[in-house]
Amino acid sequence: MLVFLIVLLVLWLVLTIVGFAIKGLIWLAIIGIVLFLGTSAIGYVRRKAAKS
C-alpha cells in the first residue's frame, strides 16, 4: 500500500511540474497540487491509524 501511495504522489508531482512548465496548462498544475495534498493527507491518516 505504501508503494502505491508513493507512486501516486510522484504522479501528482509530475502533473504539477508539467502544468507549470506549459503556460496553457495551469489548470493541470492546480489539479496536481490538490491531488498531491489529498493523497498525502490520506496516507498520513492511514499510517497514523495503523500505528495505534
N, C-alpha and C positions, 0 to 999 in steps of 0.2 A: 504494500500500500504506500509506503514511503517513497519508493521509486516512482510510482505513478504520480504522486504529488510533485516530486521534483521535476519530472518530465513536463507536467502541466505548467509549472512555474517558469521553466525555461521557454516553453512555447509562448506563453503570455509576454515574457520579456522580449522575445524576438519580434512578436507582433508590435509591441510598443516602439521598439527601435525602428522598425520598418515604417511605422506610421509617422514618426518624427522625421525620418530621412526623406520621405516623399511628401512634399508640401500638400498635395491634394488629398492625402490620406490621414489627416489629423484625427478624423473620427476613429480610425483604426488604432491610433495611439491611445485615445481615451478609453476605448473598449479594452485594449490590452492592460491598461493600468487598473481598471475596475476589476477585470478578471484575475489579475495578479494579486490584488489586495484581497479579493474574495477567497481565492484558493489558499492564500497564506493564513487567513483567519480560520478557515475550516480546518486546515492542517494543524494549526496551533491548538484549537479546541479539542480535536480528536486525540492529539498526543497528550494533552493535559488530562483528558478523561481516562486515557489508557493507563497513565501512571498511578492514578488514585483508585 
